[in-house]
Amino acid sequence: MIAIGGCGDEFDGRERPAPITLQASVTPRAVTVAPASIGAGPIELVVRNLTPASLQVTLRSEALSAGTAPLQQSTGPINPGDTGALSAELVQGTYRITTSPATTTPARIRVGPQRSSAPDQLLQP
């Protein structure tokens, strides 16, 4: 008997979109993120702490399409001058990036329709 297995390129019945890395910075005044508007799909949020205090960053959904489960994910503590990261699957809607302690103005990410798939790109997860 021969069994054939493999990793599919399917993601909920669709081909998986390429992950996007979002860069965020936390200053004593505000959280900034780039890009702030993307298509739905997997992301990695990389956060740089430019404040004099250790903090935690949370990515939280604000307004999503009907029937979509809310999202809330946080980094571990990020020391001054260090970076932290988290990965998430974003659906269409609006998300907020906040800090704890809440000493800065949050950033927003607007997520549009699903990004195109990446079946012909090398080294995709």
C-alpha positions as CSV (number, residue, x, y, z in Angstrom):
1,M,0.0,0.0,0.0
2,I,1.3,3.4,-0.9
3,A,0.3,6.6,0.9
4,I,0.8,10.0,-0.6
5,G,0.8,13.0,1.7
6,G,1.8,16.6,1.4
7,C,1.2,20.1,2.4
8,G,-1.6,21.6,0.5
9,D,-1.8,25.2,-0.7
10,E,-5.4,25.4,0.5
11,F,-6.6,27.7,3.2
12,D,-10.3,27.2,4.1
13,G,-10.9,25.9,0.6
14,R,-8.9,28.7,-1.0
15,E,-5.2,29.1,-1.8
16,R,-3.3,30.8,1.0
17,P,-2.4,34.5,0.6
18,A,1.2,35.6,1.2
19,P,1.9,36.8,4.7
20,I,2.5,40.5,5.1
21,T,4.8,42.0,7.8
22,L,3.5,45.1,9.4
23,Q,6.0,47.4,11.2
24,A,4.9,49.2,14.3
25,S,6.6,51.7,16.6
26,V,5.6,52.8,20.1
27,T,6.8,56.2,21.1
28,P,5.8,58.1,24.3
29,R,3.1,59.9,22.2
30,A,1.6,57.2,19.9
31,V,1.6,53.9,18.2
32,T,2.3,54.0,14.5
33,V,1.9,51.2,12.0
34,A,2.8,50.7,8.3
35,P,1.1,49.8,6.2
36,A,-2.1,50.9,7.9
37,S,-4.4,49.5,5.2
38,I,-4.1,46.0,3.8
39,G,-6.1,43.1,2.4
40,A,-7.3,40.2,4.6
41,G,-4.9,37.3,5.2
42,P,-2.0,36.3,7.5
43,I,0.2,39.0,9.0
44,E,3.2,39.3,11.3
45,L,3.2,42.4,13.4
46,V,6.7,43.5,14.4
47,V,6.7,46.2,17.2
48,R,9.6,48.4,18.3
49,N,9.4,49.9,21.8
50,L,10.8,53.5,21.6
51,T,9.6,54.4,25.1
52,P,11.6,54.4,28.3
53,A,9.4,51.7,29.9
54,S,8.6,48.1,29.3
55,L,5.2,47.5,27.7
56,Q,2.9,45.0,26.1
57,V,1.2,45.5,22.7
58,T,-2.3,44.2,21.9
59,L,-3.9,43.7,18.5
60,R,-7.7,43.8,18.9
61,S,-10.5,43.7,16.4
62,E,-12.9,46.7,16.5
63,A,-15.5,46.2,13.7
64,L,-15.7,43.0,11.7
65,S,-18.1,41.5,9.2
66,A,-21.2,39.8,10.7
67,G,-20.6,36.3,12.0
68,T,-16.8,36.8,12.4
69,A,-15.3,36.0,15.7
70,P,-13.5,38.9,17.5
71,L,-9.7,38.8,17.6
72,Q,-7.4,39.8,20.5
73,Q,-3.7,38.9,20.6
74,S,-0.9,40.3,22.7
75,T,2.9,40.3,22.7
76,G,4.9,39.5,25.7
77,P,6.6,42.3,27.6
78,I,8.8,44.4,25.3
79,N,11.7,46.2,27.0
80,P,12.8,49.7,26.0
81,G,14.7,49.6,22.7
82,D,13.6,46.0,22.0
83,T,11.2,44.5,19.5
84,G,8.3,42.0,19.9
85,A,6.1,40.2,17.4
86,L,2.9,38.4,17.0
87,S,1.2,36.6,14.1
88,A,-2.5,36.7,13.3
89,E,-5.0,35.9,10.5
90,L,-6.9,39.2,9.8
91,V,-10.4,39.2,8.2
92,Q,-12.0,42.3,6.7
93,G,-12.7,44.9,9.3
94,T,-10.9,47.4,11.5
95,Y,-8.3,46.6,14.2
96,R,-6.7,48.7,16.9
97,I,-3.1,48.4,18.3
98,T,-2.9,49.4,21.9
99,T,-0.3,49.3,24.7
100,S,-0.4,48.2,28.3
101,P,0.1,50.4,30.2
102,A,-2.1,52.6,28.1
103,T,0.1,55.7,27.8
104,T,0.0,56.3,24.1
105,T,-2.5,57.0,21.3
106,P,-3.5,53.6,19.6
107,A,-3.0,52.9,15.9
108,R,-5.7,51.5,13.6
109,I,-5.4,49.0,10.8
110,R,-8.0,48.9,8.1
111,V,-8.4,45.4,6.4
112,G,-10.1,45.1,3.1
113,P,-11.1,42.0,1.1
114,Q,-8.9,38.9,0.9
115,R,-5.5,39.4,-0.6
116,S,-4.6,37.3,-3.7
117,S,-3.0,33.8,-3.1
118,A,0.6,33.0,-3.2
119,P,0.8,29.5,-4.8
120,D,3.7,30.4,-7.1
121,Q,5.8,32.2,-4.5
122,L,8.7,30.2,-3.0
123,L,9.3,29.6,0.7
124,Q,5.7,30.2,1.8
125,P,4.5,28.6,5.0
